[in-house]
Amino acid sequence: MKWRSLPILVSIGLLAACQGRPRKASAPPPQPECLPHDLRLVLGQGSDGRLVQQAMAISRCPGRTFSDPQGRRWTTDDMGHVSIPRPLDEAWITWPTEPTRFLDMALAFWLAEQGHHFLAVRQMISNLVHPGVGPQMRPHFCSWWGRVRAEGGSWEKMMAALPLVAYRTEGDLVAASPRHGFLMRLPASFGVQTRPLDGDTSLFVVTGPGGGAEVLLMLSSDKESIPVETLLALPADVPWTAGKDPGTRMARLRGVTWSRRDEQVFGQTQVWLATGGMRGRLEELPGRIESFSMVDPCPASESPEPVEP
C-alpha cells in the first residue's frame, strides 16, 4: 500500500485495526471473580472437516456476560465455556495481558482454524514471549505448530514474515520484531502497530496516551540507508536542520514540526520521526531497544503432549 502524504499515513496508522491500544470499556466494570480463566484442549472438527485439537477458555462463571480489562464483553454458556463472538471484530484481537492470556490463546486457536494464520501466529507468539506465560503455553502452541510444520511451514520463514508481536503488563507494553531482530519496552499507556513498506523495511507507528497529538514513526530496515522521503511520500529535498538535542534534526512538513533521529542498531538501520509530545521522548525511546530473536520452541524431534494449565 502506498500513501500519498504524511497526514494520510498517520491517519491510517492511527485508525488501523489491531494496534494493541487499550480500548475504553463501554461495558460495566470487569468482574474479578470471572478472571482468570482456564484453558482446555478439546477434540473438534476443523474447517476442512478433519478432527483437530481446539483450545477453549473455561470460566468459573457459567451463564454470565462479563468484561475483561480491555473492555471486551464475553459470554459463557451453562458449562462455563467462553463464547467467541461471530463475526469477530478485529478490535478484539489485542495484545495479550496477564488477566486475559487464556482468552487470547483460545482466540488464537480459533483464528488458526478459521484460516487467519497471520493473526493467529501473532497472538500465539505474543503469548509465548509474555513473561511467566510461555512455559504454560508452549505445549498448546506446539500442538498447533506441529500441524503447520506437517503442511510445510517453516519457523524461519514465519519469523522473517512477522514484523511485530507484543504483550502488555501493568507497567509496560513490550513490542518485539522477529523480522527485524529487536524489542522495544514502551510505557503501558502507549500503542504500537506496524506496516510493511517494502521487502526490507517496516514502519512502526507508536502512539502515546495523547493519541494523534503524540505520534512517533520508526522505520527499520536491512538496508544501509532508508529512502525516507520516497517511502513516506514526503516532498523531495526536505530541509532537515540540526535540532537542540545531539543527533536530532528538525523539519516543518505541511505545518507540523517533526524531529528526526537516525540510528544503526543491531545491524538494522532505524529512522525515528516524532511530532507533538513525542518529540521530547525521541532521545529516550531509542535507548529502550534490545536485541531479540526466537528459536523454534517446538523442535521436530520433540512431540510434547498438551497438558492442562
Disulfide bonds with the S-S distance in Angstrom:
Cys34-Cys61 2.43
Cys142-Cys298 1.87
